[in-house]
Amino acid sequence: MSIIDFLIGLTLMNAMPHFVLGIWKGRILSGFGTSPRGNLAYSMLNFSASIGLFWYEYGLAGLAHNGFYAGGLAILLAYFATAQLLYRHYHPHRAT
């Protein structure tokens, strides 16, 4: 494992808690403060950095050979796709 592999995984997994807490209006310290919008922006920055680093190091074809990254990416994309729906379902009185 190289330092770039570590950074790829770190930024991918760091995107998830900031995205989830940003959608669910939670507060956690991020690079852009503690607001939900700041956490969403920080999540997208981490996600973009992870994709960019992976693409730089392995190319798009690298996904076929790296099951760990592909699995982590699939879970994160599932959160991106369903977060608003899950928030409205579990917090209907707080949905905006």
Sequence and secondary structure as in RCSB ss.txt:
>XXXX:A:sequence
MSIIDFLIGLTLMNAMPHFVLGIWKGRILSGFGTSPRGNLAYSMLNFSASIGLFWYEYGLAGLAHNGFYAGGLAI
LLAYFATAQLLYRHYHPHRAT
>XXXX:A:secstr
  HHHHHHHHHHHHHHHHHHHHHTT    BTTBSSHHHHHHHHHHHHHHHHHHHHHHH GGGGGG HHHHHHHHH
HHHHHHHHHHHHHHH TTT  
